[in-house]
Amino acid sequence: MTGIPENTEQEQMQNAAAHQEELIANMIHDLKDGLSHGILVANLTGLLAVRLGLEERDVYSLKLAGFLHDVGKLKLSQYLYGRNTEALSIEQVKYMRMHAKISHDYLRQFDFEDDVLETVLRHHECYDGSGYPDNLSGNDIPYGARILKVADEFAALISERPYRRAFDIDTAVDIMIEQIKNMDMRVFLEFQRMIHEPETLKLIEESKIQLDESDIRAILGI
């Protein structure tokens, strides 16, 4: 007698449930990582902006952009399924490079001011023109985005990743020096001056937060 085995439908349901749970786990991981990263980037961006002489209103806008700049990555979790134990594939990198535009478009729905939106959109543009989404270079990149880029890259380097350990502060700065063509030199030099100061080290420590997965699930209602 031919036909579909009785347990096939049950197995399919179990596989679908397992797939959904892993996807949820990825999204929870991304949310936890995004909140922690956003807080650190916002604080470093704000401090650097103050030292560069920006007015209070502009500092506030940059801190807001720093906190929200990676919100688009949450929308990409489903396309990066199963990637939390290794480096991203070429295809996944293509998706990830979309996050600045996705973040910008998402935040635009909530009437954020243009300078916040533009900073979010441009925070991965590189000073030498090799960045994304539009390969802007030099002073064509908004000043706020140039500040955010430095803080963002440093924060990423001193944070744990599935495929590497966090770098210490000195190593992170050395890596950034090797990539200095990507950054506004004036902004980076001020960053170098501030990074080892007690105020900055205290800020980095105070920016670290511990989020429990059960709390995240409760917030999301899952």
Long-range contacts (C-beta under 8 A, 24 or more apart in sequence): 22-81, 22-82, 23-77, 23-78, 23-81, 24-222, 26-77, 26-80, 26-81, 26-82, 26-83, 26-84, 27-74, 27-77, 27-78, 28-213, 28-216, 28-217, 28-220, 29-84, 30-73, 30-74, 30-77, 31-74, 31-216, 31-220, 32-211, 32-213, 32-216, 33-159, 34-70, 34-71, 34-73, 34-74, 35-209, 35-211, 36-159, 36-208, 36-209, 36-211, 37-70, 37-155, 37-156, 37-159, 38-66, 38-67, 38-68, 38-69, 38-70, 39-67, 39-207, 39-209, 40-155, 40-159, 40-204, 40-207, 40-208, 41-66, 41-67, 41-69, 41-148, 41-151, 41-152, 41-155, 42-66, 42-67, 43-203, 43-204, 43-206, 43-207, 44-151, 44-154, 44-155, 44-200, 44-203, 44-204, 44-207, 45-147, 45-148, 45-151, 45-152, 47-194, 47-199, 47-200, 47-203, 48-147, 48-150, 48-151, 48-187, 48-190, 48-191, 48-194, 49-144, 49-147, 51-190, 51-193, 51-194, 52-147, 52-186, 52-187, 52-190, 58-115, 58-144, 61-113, 61-115, 61-116, 61-119, 61-144, 62-119, 62-144, 62-147, 62-148, 64-112, 64-116, 65-115, 65-116, 65-119, 65-120, 65-123, 65-144, 65-148, 66-148, 66-151, 66-152, 68-103, 68-107, 68-112, 68-116, 68-120, 69-100, 69-103, 69-119, 69-120, 69-123, 69-148, 69-152, 70-99, 70-103, 71-103, 71-106, 71-107, 72-98, 72-99, 72-100, 72-101, 72-102, 72-103, 72-104, 72-105, 72-106, 73-99, 73-103, 75-99, 75-102, 75-106, 76-102, 83-162, 84-162, 85-162, 85-163, 86-162, 86-163, 87-163, 97-124, 97-132, 97-133, 98-133, 100-124, 100-132, 100-133, 101-133, 115-142, 115-144, 118-142, 118-144, 118-145, 119-144, 119-145, 119-148, 121-145, 123-148, 123-149, 123-152, 124-149, 125-149, 126-181, 126-182, 126-183, 127-181, 127-182, 127-183, 127-184, 127-185, 128-181, 128-182, 130-181, 130-182, 131-182, 141-184, 143-184, 146-183, 146-184, 146-187, 147-184, 147-187, 149-182, 149-183, 149-184, 150-176, 150-183, 150-184, 150-187, 150-188, 150-191, 151-191, 153-179, 153-182, 153-183, 154-191, 154-195, 158-204, 169-195, 169-196
